[in-house]
Amino acid sequence: MKTYSVPNRDDVSANNQVIFDQLNAALGFVPNLYATIAYSNNALGSYLQLQNARTSLSKREKEAINLVVSQVNHCEYCLAAHTTLGKMNGFTDDQILDIRAGSAPFNPKLDALTRLTYVIAKNRGQLADDSALEAFYAAGYTNESLVDVIVAIADKIIMNYLHNITKIPVDFPAAPELETV
């Protein structure tokens, strides 16, 4: 099995070096998964544009999506990172575990989003029935919201797959195990 090392600043293109410097200034470090996507001369910049693009979703909603998709895809890196970010966005440990299991019983609107995200991610975009989608719209979400959810799911799949293949070291505190998914 091939092993991957995490590229450092000297190993990446000049464009990616600039991005590494920006990440260091903003975060105090370059997360290993961002460094790994910098194996490509263009992917890191393109990914960050996608990740930081305007959306109708709140930061909490995006974190809920990130947690659900990362759980479905069994990505230990993204689960660790988004558990940390989820806490920074006001979720408790128990709420994070609920979200990762595919529901948010503490907030009806977020519950509808979480349940739809789980169905979409688990079934690779196929809906067996319309119940999760109907609940999503009944909770006040719109067609714009649906498109933004699908884009957010795709965003997270990119990094889940990158880590699941490269298995680079996780540089965030480990997320607790979840037994139910």
LINKALIN-V889244 format. One record per residue. N is the residue number from 1. NEAR is the number of other ideal C-beta (glycine too) atoms within 10 Angstrom. Layout:
# LINKALIN-V889244
n->{N:N}
near->{NEAR:NEAR}
This chain:
# LINKALIN-V889244
n->{1:2:3:4:5:6:7:8:9:10:11:12:13:14:15:16:17:18:19:20:21:22:23:24:25:26:27:28:29:30:31:32:33:34:35:36:37:38:39:40:41:42:43:44:45:46:47:48:49:50:51:52:53:54:55:56:57:58:59:60:61:62:63:64:65:66:67:68:69:70:71:72:73:74:75:76:77:78:79:80:81:82:83:84:85:86:87:88:89:90:91:92:93:94:95:96:97:98:99:100:101:102:103:104:105:106:107:108:109:110:111:112:113:114:115:116:117:118:119:120:121:122:123:124:125:126:127:128:129:130:131:132:133:134:135:136:137:138:139:140:141:142:143:144:145:146:147:148:149:150:151:152:153:154:155:156:157:158:159:160:161:162:163:164:165:166:167:168:169:170:171:172:173:174:175:176:177:178:179:180:181}
near->{3:6:7:14:12:18:18:12:14:7:13:21:15:7:13:25:15:12:21:21:12:12:19:12:8:8:10:7:12:24:18:20:24:21:24:24:25:27:17:14:12:12:15:23:17:12:20:15:9:13:15:8:11:6:17:14:19:12:13:18:22:21:23:30:28:27:31:31:26:26:26:23:18:12:25:17:26:27:27:19:23:31:25:14:18:24:15:11:15:10:23:11:12:9:20:25:19:23:32:26:18:22:15:23:12:13:16:12:15:21:20:22:28:26:20:28:27:22:21:23:21:15:12:8:10:8:12:8:8:10:12:20:17:12:17:25:15:11:17:10:21:11:9:11:19:16:12:20:23:15:15:25:19:12:19:25:18:15:25:24:12:21:26:14:11:19:13:19:12:19:15:18:11:11:25:13:8:15:7:9:12}
